Each structure stands twice: as structure tokens, then as C-alpha cells.
Amino acid sequence: MITGAQIRAARMLVKWTAADLSQRSGVGVLTIYRAETADATPNMLHKNMVAIRATLEDAGIIFLDSGDIIKGGRGVRMRR
């Protein structure tokens, strides 16, 4: 799964507000704000996490996990 910090960073990379992500993903804006405050994996419904991740990936985001040593560990980047 992804962390709140990754959601925040991904949203900034695509230059979306929380309201933009909410509208595109179908997840409530308050749920997005709560998720983004979590340092670890946010405590949220699995379907909401899947929707947020899929929406950001469709926008060109690649999520890097903690085992991704070659790319520097957990984080996000834009698809080339």
C-alpha cells in the first residue's frame, strides 16, 4: 500500500488540489485530507485507497515502495 506522504507528494507532482483528486477519484475530500496526514499507510477503506492510487497512476505517477533500493526507496515519481 501507499503512505499519506506519497499521496501528498503525488498530488503535488500532478499539480492537483485535494478537491481535484476527490473529483477524479470519487473519494471524499475530507477522506483525502485525513489520508494525507498519515506518515504510514492511512487507515481508510481499501476501495478508497485503490481509487486514489489508480487515479494518480492514470495521471502519470509511479509509486516506489520501501524495497525499491535502486530508485532510492519509498516515494513517488512521474512516468517518463
C-alpha positions, 0 to 999 in steps of 0.5 A: 500500500501507499503512505499519506506522504506519497499521496501528498507528494503525488498530488503535488507532482500532478499539480492537483488540489485535494478537491481535484483528486476527490473529483477524479477519484470519487473519494471524499475530500475530507477522506483525502485530507485525513489520508494525507496526514498519515506518515504510514499507510492511512487507515481508510477503506481499501476501495478508497485507497485503490481509487486514489492510487489508480487515479494518480497512476492514470495521471502519470505517477509511479509509486516506489515502495520501501524495497525499491533500493535502486530508485532510492526507496519509498516515494513517488515519481512521474512516468517518463 
